[in-house]
Amino acid sequence: MKGDILQQKKYQRRKFCRFCSEKTEYIDYKNIKLLKGYLTERGKILPRRMTGTCAKHQRELTEAIKRARNIALLAFSEK
């Protein structure tokens, strides 16, 4: 059982930053479809270790989500 867990971790694929690979210069706060992919079902922002984004783009993503929430494009929390 313990060996199975170690094997799963060993062969886990490395996450990569989607924004770096697509050479995205700006994460638009009006792109709600993209931003919703980085939120939990409760409306919380997913951390880097789950999404695989780099630090630079995680900061930009967080800023875009907060902007979208402030102008009511995204809800602060889901019901």
Secondary structure as UniProt FT lines:
FT   HELIX           2..10
FT   HELIX           18..21
FT   TURN            22..23
FT   TURN            29..30
FT   HELIX           32..36
FT   TURN            37..38
FT   TURN            41..42
FT   HELIX           48..51
FT   HELIX           55..70
FT   TURN            71..72
//
